[in-house]
Amino acid sequence: MNNNRKIFELWYKQAEYDLMAAKNSIINKSYEWACFQAQQAAEKALKAYLYLKGKRLIISHSIFKLIKECLNFDNEFKNILDARELDKYYIPTRYPNGLPDQIPHEFYNLGDAKLCVDYAEKILSLIKKLTTK
């Protein structure tokens, strides 16, 4: 196994666990965490793909930027550009000062969590499809 594949496997496996954690957070009604964990799953999966393609020092946390970078390698990423919505869930889901006069636990709801998990699932599915050809 080449080093790019090895790094990909590590990052993608963690993305799968993050997605599973997001689903568990929905069950526990921790919707803010489900949103954040889904964002993390998507971010790690996209980074995994870029590592597989030989990229290094990927420091962005922006799903939108990462998808745009992945588009340099495969045009199918254009089909998941809507997942850029996950960028809205990176900071305010975790910090009491991320939302005006609200704490994340009381702000986010089941609909938010399901939306985020759906986007993350689409990203992971696409990457799995593209990397198991």
N, C-alpha and C positions, 0 to 999 in steps of 0.2 A: 504494500500500500504506500503510495507516495505521500509526502508530508502534507500537501494541500488537501488530499482526501482525508487524512487523519484529523487535521484541524477542523475540516468541515464536519466530520462525524461527531466530534466533541461538542461543537457549537449547536449542531442540529439536534442532537440528543437532549441537550439542556433546554432547547426551545420546546421540544415535545413535553418535557417535564413541567416547564412553565405553563404551557397550555393546559395540562392536566390540573395544575394548581389553580388556574383561573376557573376551571369548571368546578373544582371543589369549593372555591370561594363563593361561587354562585349558590351552591347547595347550602353553605353556611351563612348566606345572606350578607356576605362581606363584599358588596358590589363594587366598592371603590378598589379593593384589592383585585377583584376579578378583572376590572378594566386595566389596571396597571400590569398585572401578570400577563394579560393578553398582549399588551403593548410590548412587554419584554420578550414574549415568545416570538412575536413578529420580528422584532429587532434582531434577536439572536439568529433566527432562521435566515434573514436577509444577509446578515454578516457571515453566516456559515457559507452561503452561496458565493459571496464575494471572496472569501478565503479560498474556496475551492478553485476559483478562477485566478488565484495567485495574488490577490490584493492583500496588502498588509497595512497596519496602522490605521485601521478604520475607527475613527473616534466619534463620528456622528451618532446621535440617538434619534435622529429624525427619520421616521418611516418613509416620508416623502423623498428625502434625499437618498436614502438607501435604495428605494425602488428605482429612482432615476439612474443611480449608478448601475444597478442590475440590468437596466434596459440596454446598457452598452454591450451586454453579452447575449441577451435574448429578448426579442420583441414581445414575447408573451407577458412580460411584466406590465405591459400597458393595460392588460385586463384587470389588474388589481390596484390601479392608481387610486381608486376610491378609498383604499385602506389608509391613505394619508390621514384620514380622520383620526387614526390612533395617536397622532402627534398631540392631539388635544388632551390626551389622558396620561401623559408622561409625568407632569409635575403636579397639577391640581388634585390628582387622586391621592396624593400622599401627604400634603402639607396643609395645615389649618390656615395658612396665609395665602393659599393658592386660589381661594374663592372668597368673594366678598361676604363677610359675616356668616360663613358656613363652615362646617367641618366636612371633609370628604365622606365620612360614613353616613352622614345624614343627607347628603346632596345626591349621590349617585343611586340609580335604581336598577331593577332587574332588566329593563329595556336597554339601558346603557351597557350593562355587563354582557348581555347576549349579543349586542351589536359588536362589541370589541372582540368577543370570542369568535364570532363569525368571520370577522376580518382576519384574525390570526389564523384560523383554520384554512381560509383561502390561500393565504401566503404559504403556510406550511405544505399544503397540498400541491400547490404549483411547484414549489422547490423540490418536493419529493418526486413529482412527475418528471421534472427536468433533469434530475440527477440520477434517475434509475433507468434511463433509456438504454 
